Structures are given as C-alpha cells and as structure tokens.
Amino acid sequence: MILPRTRLFGADAPSNKLNVALIGTWGRAMAHFKTLESENVVALCDINEKHLSEAARKWPNAKTYTDWRQCLDQKDIQAVMVCTADHTHAFVANWAMNRGHHVYCEKPLANSVEEARVVRAKYLKNRGKIATQVGTQRHSYENFNRVRELILDGAVGELQQVSAWGNRQLRRPGYLPAAGDPPSDFHWDLWLGPSPAHPYNPDYFSGGAGMNCLQWNMYWDFGTGQVGDMGSHTMDLAWNAIDAGLPKTAEARGEPYNPEVSPVMLELHFQHASNKWRPEIKVSWYQGGAMPPSPAPWVDLNKIGHGAMFEGSKGTLVAEFNARLLIPLGNAADMTYFKSRKKEDLIPPLGDFQQEWVKACKGSLKTTCDFDYGGTMIEQMMLGMVAYRVGKKLDYDGENGRVTNSPEANALLRRNYRAGWTLEG
Ligand SMILES: NC(=O)c1ccc[n+]([C@@H]2O[C@H](COP(=O)([O-])OP(=O)(O)OC[C@H]3O[C@@H](n4cnc5c(N)ncnc54)[C@H](O)[C@@H]3O)[C@@H](O)[C@H]2O)c1
C-alpha cells in the first residue's frame, strides 16, 4: 500500500500518536474523547463493565480491564488519563509515573497531604522524562492570564490578601445503608479500592455522566467535598496569580466536624511567605455560604458563584472564571502606578488544555498545571482540611511535610488504606 507522505511522517503518522490508557471511561472521561480520537487508545479500564463496553465500541482495538493495577502493566502504554473517583487519583497517577508514563489526572489530584506530596515528589524526580497535567481545564480561559498580569503588574498596588470561594452546597447525612447487592457487572470492591469497606448502595451513583462525582464526593472516604471539587478549579484562579509555595500556617472555621461527611460551610486560611515580587500574604478559601468580606458595601460578592478576590494596598480585583473587575480604592488609587502591558507582552493563550498535555507528552514536557503546580495547591487545601479536623491553627514545615505544633494533625496528614492497597506500586 502506498501511503501519502503526510500520513507516514506528518502530524497524523502512526509514530506520532500517543499510546494512551484511559482509566475511568465514562462521565468526565467523555470530555477527553475528542482529544483521544487523534491518539491511539490502547487500553481501557473501568470497574463498571457497561461503561467499559461502551468505550470499547469506540476503541475496539484497545485491551480492556476492570482493575487499573493490571491495566498499568500493559507494555505499550505511554500515557495515562485518570478519570476515576477522587480516592484513587493519587494511586493511579503514582503507579503510572512509576512505570514512566505521562499522566493527565482529573482534579482533585489528591485526597490527603501525603498523597499530594507523593505524586508531586514522583513528578519532580521524573520531570525531565514525563509530562503531567491536573484536569483543571478552566486554566486555559484567557481571563486567568489577564488576572495574573494585573496582579503582577501592580493594578491593586502591593498584594496583601487573596480569597477564593464557591457556593455549591451538597449536604449529605452520612454513609448510606446497605441496599442490595451491586449489579454483577459493577465491581464495587474495586470501586472502593484503597478506601475502608462500606456496604453497597446504588445512591452513591445516581448522578449523570460527569456528575456522579457530586453523589460520592462529600463522603470522607471517597472525596473531600467542595475543597477538592470546585476548590480545585477556583483556587486555581487565585493560585495562578500569586506564585505561592506551601503555606507557613493553616487554620479553619466551619460547621461541626462530622466523621462521615465533609463540611458544607467552611473557611480555610493560610499564611504564605513573601516572594520576589510580593510581601507575605494571607490566602483563604470559603465555601457553602461562608464568604470573604466585601471590599465595599455596593459590591455583592454573592452574585459570583465561584470567584476570587485579590486585595492590595491600592485596590481590589474581583474575578470569576471568565471576567474580572478592578476597583481602585482610596485617594492614593490614582492608577499612575500601573502601566498596562503592550499587546505583544501579554501572556500568550494556552490553547486547548488537553492538547497542551498531549503536545507535552510528544516533546516539550511543559504543561501549565503540572503535578508541581497542582500538587502544591492541593497540598495547601488538604492541610486546611486537617486544620479543620483538629480545630487548631497549624504551623507547617512545608519542606518536610510536617506540622510542628500538633502531633494529632500530623497523624491526619495521611489516610488509612485497606490492607493490600499501597500508594507505591
Ligand atoms: N475537570 C472537571 O471539570 C471535572 C468535571 C466533572 C468531574 N471531574 C472529576 O472527574 C472524576 C470523575 O467524575 P465522574 O463524575 O465522571 O465520576 P463517575 O463516578 O461517573 O466515574 C467516572 C468513571 O470512572 C469509573 N471508575 C470509578 N472508579 C474507578 C476505578 N477505580 N477504576 C476504573 N474505573 C473507575 C466509573 O465507573 C465511571 O465510568 C472525579 O474525580 C471528578 O472530580 C472533573
């Protein structure tokens, strides 16, 4: 057969396609199908055999699995997309990196401080060899760049305080009672994976495609509620503009701790060290009705469901995912201190978020939400959850991943896994 030259050597040439394993093949995974259609999907894995066979109809040449541990051992895999439930993200990601695979992992990257540190450290060790991306695709909205430019260029003066918030409220009473046996084509035990055993109840899964996460993510053994859910996206809007590392302190306020479900109303507050362009700042997360104070009585932050606010010496920038509002405040806020960028100096658009990762796997290895950037952000958030659980302001040694003033908090930096499940494998 004679193939046109472009088919042999061009962008579509077989040698240029990435061999991808898709783990979790339905729901959120479907948002990645378009990206995957240009690549070689060589392996599919889902604990729900109905979802697996639907995906197998789309990619009939891919090998199929119900256990991701077996899937990852398939020899021709180069890259892995992780779209499973939150409590397995760090496991799949870390095992995949251990095999030298590139990884795209849906948010949240981790469910505990320890998980965040393990995947981040593994990525940093392999940074010159693999490309990683946390699935916070809103990061590609150009507003993220504009917000970053305004903050870096001093539109609010000297940055002092940053807040992000979300108003999604999913109240759950507690773990669900046993309700029948799981269907024979649904592997409940594999879904539980590393989490403690719970009886099956179909109501953990009554959401739609890409919405099931809202059914199970409030339960501590499966997710971290809005902290890991919209918190991953909305804190990203703030994180992208502050060049922060790990916090020095963490404290929290919220509704009383429930050992079964994570809180609806919650505030997390962190103190971050200065860096080369800004002083020490306070970074906060608010959810479930808790909100930062408004910068002026005529600004109703409640109108923004998921937003971020940057307060500085000369004013405030309020942003949602797609737009921003600059409010110079006080007599000194004459804007003479701010020079807007020339068009050619703007941060270039990221383009398609998933494609950024695919291109990185094929060469540059550079992505904007790699496991260093995203891992540091989620470690901060998970530390906040520990502060919430112990009800105390925590001093944190980010270099060593230790709380220095609470042994009780240190014990909560990690989760307890079921026998036979290990983060390293
Ligand atoms: N980036 C975004 O905007 C966005 C949007 C929605 C969901 N998400 C994230 O995507 C993930 C999946 O969410 P969802 O609503 O699609 O959930 P879901 O419960 O529908 O699960 C998705 C698929 O993964 C399969 N699965 C679950 N655990 C598995 C395992 N251990 N091994 C193999 N397959 C497994 C399920 O059977 C299902 O087919 C969540 O972590 C969620 O936070 C991200």
The ligand as an SDF file (V2000), in Angstrom:
LIG
                    3D

 44 48  0  0  0  0  0  0  0  0999 V2000
  -12.3890   18.7840   35.3470 N   0  0  0  0  0  0  0  0  0  0  0  0
  -13.7020   18.9140   35.5210 C   0  0  0  0  0  0  0  0  0  0  0  0
  -14.3100   19.9440   35.2320 O   0  0  0  0  0  0  0  0  0  0  0  0
  -14.4590   17.7530   36.0960 C   0  0  0  0  0  0  0  0  0  0  0  0
  -15.8560   17.6530   35.9260 C   0  0  0  0  0  0  0  0  0  0  0  0
  -16.5100   16.5380   36.4590 C   0  0  0  0  0  0  0  0  0  0  0  0
  -15.7880   15.5920   37.1730 C   0  0  0  0  0  0  0  0  0  0  0  0
  -14.4360   15.7370   37.3340 N   0  0  0  0  0  0  0  0  0  0  0  0
  -13.6540   14.7340   38.0700 C   0  0  0  0  0  0  0  0  0  0  0  0
  -13.6290   13.5520   37.3060 O   0  0  0  0  0  0  0  0  0  0  0  0
  -13.6710   12.4150   38.1600 C   0  0  0  0  0  0  0  0  0  0  0  0
  -14.7990   11.5060   37.7120 C   0  0  0  0  0  0  0  0  0  0  0  0
  -16.0270   12.1540   37.9080 O   0  0  0  0  0  0  0  0  0  0  0  0
  -17.3890   11.4870   37.3250 P   0  0  0  0  0  0  0  0  0  0  0  0
  -18.4900   12.3830   37.7250 O   0  0  0  0  0  0  0  0  0  0  0  0
  -17.1890   11.1550   35.9240 O   0  0  0  0  0  0  0  0  0  0  0  0
  -17.4380   10.1840   38.2330 O   0  0  0  0  0  0  0  0  0  0  0  0
  -18.0180    8.6930   37.9840 P   0  0  0  0  0  0  0  0  0  0  0  0
  -18.3530    8.1290   39.3080 O   0  0  0  0  0  0  0  0  0  0  0  0
  -19.0960    8.7370   36.9500 O   0  0  0  0  0  0  0  0  0  0  0  0
  -16.7640    7.9030   37.4230 O   0  0  0  0  0  0  0  0  0  0  0  0
  -16.2830    8.0520   36.1300 C   0  0  0  0  0  0  0  0  0  0  0  0
  -15.9730    6.6930   35.5360 C   0  0  0  0  0  0  0  0  0  0  0  0
  -14.8880    6.1000   36.2410 O   0  0  0  0  0  0  0  0  0  0  0  0
  -15.2240    4.7690   36.5750 C   0  0  0  0  0  0  0  0  0  0  0  0
  -14.4460    4.3980   37.7520 N   0  0  0  0  0  0  0  0  0  0  0  0
  -14.6300    4.8100   39.0230 C   0  0  0  0  0  0  0  0  0  0  0  0
  -13.6890    4.2900   39.8190 N   0  0  0  0  0  0  0  0  0  0  0  0
  -12.8920    3.5350   39.0360 C   0  0  0  0  0  0  0  0  0  0  0  0
  -11.7380    2.7300   39.2730 C   0  0  0  0  0  0  0  0  0  0  0  0
  -11.2180    2.5840   40.4880 N   0  0  0  0  0  0  0  0  0  0  0  0
  -11.1630    2.1040   38.2370 N   0  0  0  0  0  0  0  0  0  0  0  0
  -11.6760    2.2410   36.9720 C   0  0  0  0  0  0  0  0  0  0  0  0
  -12.7770    2.9580   36.6910 N   0  0  0  0  0  0  0  0  0  0  0  0
  -13.3670    3.6110   37.7130 C   0  0  0  0  0  0  0  0  0  0  0  0
  -16.7340    4.8050   36.7730 C   0  0  0  0  0  0  0  0  0  0  0  0
  -17.3190    3.5070   36.6540 O   0  0  0  0  0  0  0  0  0  0  0  0
  -17.1480    5.7170   35.6390 C   0  0  0  0  0  0  0  0  0  0  0  0
  -17.2960    5.0100   34.4280 O   0  0  0  0  0  0  0  0  0  0  0  0
  -13.8570   12.9460   39.5730 C   0  0  0  0  0  0  0  0  0  0  0  0
  -12.6600   12.8290   40.2720 O   0  0  0  0  0  0  0  0  0  0  0  0
  -14.2600   14.4020   39.4030 C   0  0  0  0  0  0  0  0  0  0  0  0
  -13.7280   15.2400   40.4300 O   0  0  0  0  0  0  0  0  0  0  0  0
  -13.7730   16.7870   36.8020 C   0  0  0  0  0  0  0  0  0  0  0  0
  1  2  1  0
  2  3  2  0
  2  4  1  0
  4  5  1  0
  4 44  2  0
  5  6  2  0
  6  7  1  0
  7  8  2  0
  8  9  1  0
  8 44  1  0
  9 10  1  0
  9 42  1  0
 10 11  1  0
 11 12  1  0
 11 40  1  0
 12 13  1  0
 13 14  1  0
 14 15  2  0
 14 16  1  0
 14 17  1  0
 17 18  1  0
 18 19  2  0
 18 20  1  0
 18 21  1  0
 21 22  1  0
 22 23  1  0
 23 24  1  0
 23 38  1  0
 24 25  1  0
 25 26  1  0
 25 36  1  0
 26 27  1  0
 26 35  1  0
 27 28  2  0
 28 29  1  0
 29 30  1  0
 29 35  2  0
 30 31  1  0
 30 32  2  0
 32 33  1  0
 33 34  2  0
 34 35  1  0
 36 37  1  0
 36 38  1  0
 38 39  1  0
 40 41  1  0
 40 42  1  0
 42 43  1  0
M  CHG  2   8   1  16  -1
M  END
$$$$
